[in-house]
Amino acid sequence: MQMPKQKAYKKVFELACDALMEKGVEGQALNAGALYRGSEGKGVIEVPFFDELFLIATPGFSFKSSKDAGVSLVSKIIALHYLIAATGEPLQGEQAAYEDIPGARHYLPVFETRVLKPLTSAFGYHRDAFLESGMILGGNEEEYGDASFTLFAFPRVPLTFILWEGDEEFPPSVKTLFDRSVSGYLSLEDAVVLSKLAATRIIKAARQKYATEVME
């Protein structure tokens, strides 16, 4: 028996499949910086997703990962939403915190709970583990805070994570920055979900390398 949430996700997935077909698979793949091989909606979309590649067959919308791993329903939905929303707008090279994205301030408490607090809890006093985890996932080291890196969640959605390590005087904190073009690729809700997926991957990478040092 399917749980209510799972049934709801399945419906969202089905609606996203229909929306992408209606909008035009090939054009939206181009806008998203993805590769499409096929014609008339029948083919394969290749979408880089963090450190792996999603292969999405259309029109059936079966997903395969280049890592031979299963693809969660949430990841499928966020990838489809990215493809549907993609405007083709180039990266602006100017960054903003989540709360500074137009209309996002209302969602900030949710963003903090799902993204920033888990990362702060895991890495508040472990900046080396934080940075190493980002590098494991293919991140580019940055020069912000005590440790920072940028991950490309999708070809046109870079996420920059910054850690200020805690000490005897100040508590630790984490900040996430988005390119200001993000509104042309993700809704405010999808930006939260994608950032949560990123945080989960970062923490998982740390647990695998520093099993006893980084705690949830």
C-alpha positions as CSV (number, residue, x, y, z in Angstrom):
1,M,0.0,0.0,0.0
2,Q,1.4,3.4,-1.0
3,M,1.7,6.1,1.8
4,P,-0.1,9.3,1.2
5,K,3.1,11.3,0.7
6,Q,4.4,8.8,-1.8
7,K,1.1,8.9,-3.7
8,A,1.3,12.7,-3.7
9,Y,5.0,12.6,-5.0
10,K,4.0,10.2,-7.7
11,K,1.2,12.6,-8.9
12,V,3.7,15.5,-8.9
13,F,6.1,13.4,-11.0
14,E,3.4,12.5,-13.5
15,L,2.4,16.2,-13.8
16,A,6.0,17.2,-14.3
17,C,6.4,14.6,-17.1
18,D,3.3,15.9,-18.9
19,A,4.5,19.6,-18.5
20,L,7.9,18.9,-19.9
21,M,6.5,17.1,-22.9
22,E,4.1,19.9,-23.5
23,K,6.8,22.6,-23.2
24,G,9.1,20.7,-25.6
25,V,11.8,18.4,-24.4
26,E,14.6,19.4,-26.8
27,G,14.2,23.2,-26.3
28,Q,14.1,22.9,-22.5
29,A,17.1,20.6,-22.4
30,L,19.0,23.2,-24.4
31,N,17.8,26.0,-22.0
32,A,19.0,23.8,-19.0
33,G,22.5,23.2,-20.3
34,A,21.6,19.5,-20.7
35,L,22.1,17.3,-23.8
36,Y,19.2,15.8,-25.7
37,R,19.7,12.9,-28.1
38,G,16.6,12.1,-30.1
39,S,13.7,13.7,-32.0
40,E,10.1,14.6,-31.6
41,G,10.1,14.0,-27.9
42,K,11.5,10.5,-28.1
43,G,15.1,10.1,-26.9
44,V,17.4,10.6,-23.9
45,I,18.1,13.7,-21.9
46,E,21.5,13.8,-20.2
47,V,21.4,16.0,-17.1
48,P,24.5,16.5,-14.8
49,F,23.3,16.3,-11.2
50,F,26.0,17.0,-8.6
51,D,28.7,14.4,-9.2
52,E,26.6,12.1,-11.4
53,L,24.7,12.1,-14.6
54,F,21.0,11.4,-15.0
55,L,19.9,9.7,-18.2
56,I,16.2,10.4,-18.7
57,A,14.4,8.4,-21.4
58,T,11.5,10.1,-23.1
59,P,8.5,9.9,-23.4
60,G,8.5,7.2,-20.7
61,F,10.6,9.2,-18.3
62,S,12.6,6.3,-16.9
63,F,15.7,7.5,-15.0
64,K,19.2,6.0,-14.8
65,S,22.2,7.2,-12.9
66,S,25.8,7.1,-14.2
67,K,26.7,5.8,-10.8
68,D,24.4,2.7,-11.2
69,A,22.5,3.9,-8.2
70,G,18.8,4.2,-7.7
71,V,17.3,7.6,-8.3
72,S,14.9,8.8,-5.6
73,L,11.5,10.1,-6.6
74,V,12.3,13.5,-5.1
75,S,15.5,13.7,-7.2
76,K,13.5,12.8,-10.3
77,I,10.9,15.5,-9.6
78,I,13.5,18.2,-8.9
79,A,15.4,17.3,-12.2
80,L,12.1,17.6,-14.2
81,H,11.2,20.9,-12.5
82,Y,14.6,22.2,-13.4
83,L,14.1,21.2,-17.0
84,I,10.6,22.7,-17.1
85,A,11.6,26.0,-15.5
86,A,14.9,26.5,-17.4
87,T,14.9,29.9,-19.3
88,G,18.4,29.6,-20.7
89,E,19.4,32.7,-18.8
90,P,23.2,32.8,-18.3
91,L,24.8,32.8,-14.9
92,Q,25.0,36.4,-13.6
93,G,28.2,35.8,-11.6
94,E,26.5,37.6,-8.7
95,Q,25.5,35.7,-5.6
96,A,22.7,36.0,-3.1
97,A,21.7,34.2,0.1
98,Y,18.4,32.4,0.0
99,E,16.5,35.1,1.9
100,D,17.7,37.7,-0.7
101,I,16.1,35.9,-3.6
102,P,12.9,37.8,-4.4
103,G,10.0,36.4,-2.5
104,A,12.1,33.9,-0.5
105,R,12.1,35.5,2.9
106,H,8.8,33.8,3.9
107,Y,10.5,30.4,3.4
108,L,13.7,31.2,5.3
109,P,12.7,29.3,8.5
110,V,12.1,26.2,6.4
111,F,15.4,26.7,4.6
112,E,17.3,27.1,7.9
113,T,15.7,24.0,9.4
114,R,16.2,21.7,6.4
115,V,19.6,23.0,5.1
116,L,21.6,25.2,7.3
117,K,21.0,23.7,10.8
118,P,22.0,20.1,9.7
119,L,25.2,21.4,8.1
120,T,26.0,23.5,11.1
121,S,25.4,20.6,13.5
122,A,27.6,18.3,11.4
123,F,30.5,20.6,10.6
124,G,30.4,23.5,13.1
125,Y,33.8,22.4,14.5
126,H,35.1,20.4,11.6
127,R,36.0,22.8,8.8
128,D,38.5,20.4,7.3
129,A,35.8,17.7,7.0
130,F,33.4,20.2,5.6
131,L,35.8,21.2,2.8
132,E,36.9,17.7,2.1
133,S,33.3,16.6,1.7
134,G,32.7,19.3,-0.9
135,M,35.8,18.2,-2.8
136,I,34.7,14.6,-2.8
137,L,31.5,15.7,-4.5
138,G,33.4,17.6,-7.2
139,G,33.2,21.0,-5.6
140,N,35.4,24.0,-6.3
141,E,37.1,25.5,-3.3
142,E,36.2,29.2,-2.5
143,E,37.7,31.8,-0.2
144,Y,34.7,32.7,1.9
145,G,34.5,32.1,5.7
146,D,36.7,29.5,7.3
147,A,35.9,26.9,4.6
148,S,33.8,27.1,1.5
149,F,33.1,25.4,-1.8
150,T,30.7,25.6,-4.8
151,L,28.8,22.6,-6.1
152,F,27.0,22.6,-9.4
153,A,23.7,20.9,-8.6
154,F,22.7,21.3,-12.2
155,P,24.6,22.9,-15.1
156,R,23.1,26.3,-14.4
157,V,22.5,26.1,-10.7
158,P,25.7,26.5,-8.6
159,L,25.4,26.3,-4.8
160,T,28.1,27.9,-2.7
161,F,28.3,26.6,0.9
162,I,30.2,28.6,3.5
163,L,31.2,27.6,7.0
164,W,32.3,29.9,9.9
165,E,33.8,27.5,12.4
166,G,32.7,27.9,16.0
167,D,35.1,28.7,18.9
168,E,34.9,29.7,22.6
169,E,33.4,33.1,21.7
170,F,31.2,32.5,18.7
171,P,28.8,29.7,17.6
172,P,29.4,28.1,14.2
173,S,27.2,29.0,11.2
174,V,26.7,28.0,7.6
175,K,25.4,30.1,4.7
176,T,24.3,29.0,1.2
177,L,24.6,31.3,-1.8
178,F,22.8,31.1,-5.1
179,D,23.6,32.8,-8.4
180,R,21.0,35.5,-8.9
181,S,19.8,33.8,-12.1
182,V,18.4,30.9,-9.9
183,S,14.8,32.2,-10.3
184,G,15.1,31.4,-14.0
185,Y,15.6,27.7,-13.1
186,L,14.0,26.8,-9.8
187,S,10.9,27.8,-7.8
188,L,11.5,29.0,-4.2
189,E,10.3,25.6,-2.9
190,D,12.5,23.7,-5.3
191,A,15.5,25.7,-4.2
192,V,14.9,24.5,-0.7
193,V,14.5,20.9,-1.8
194,L,17.6,21.0,-4.0
195,S,19.7,22.6,-1.2
196,K,18.4,19.9,1.2
197,L,19.5,17.2,-1.2
198,A,22.9,18.9,-1.4
199,A,23.3,19.1,2.4
200,T,22.4,15.4,2.7
201,R,25.1,14.5,0.1
202,I,27.7,16.6,1.9
203,I,27.0,15.1,5.3
204,K,26.9,11.6,3.8
205,A,30.3,12.1,2.2
206,A,31.7,13.2,5.5
207,R,30.3,10.2,7.4
208,Q,31.9,7.9,4.9
209,K,35.3,9.5,5.3
210,Y,35.2,10.6,8.9
211,A,32.8,8.1,10.3
212,T,33.5,8.8,14.0
213,E,34.4,12.5,13.8
214,V,31.3,14.1,12.1
215,M,28.1,13.6,14.0
216,E,24.6,14.5,12.9
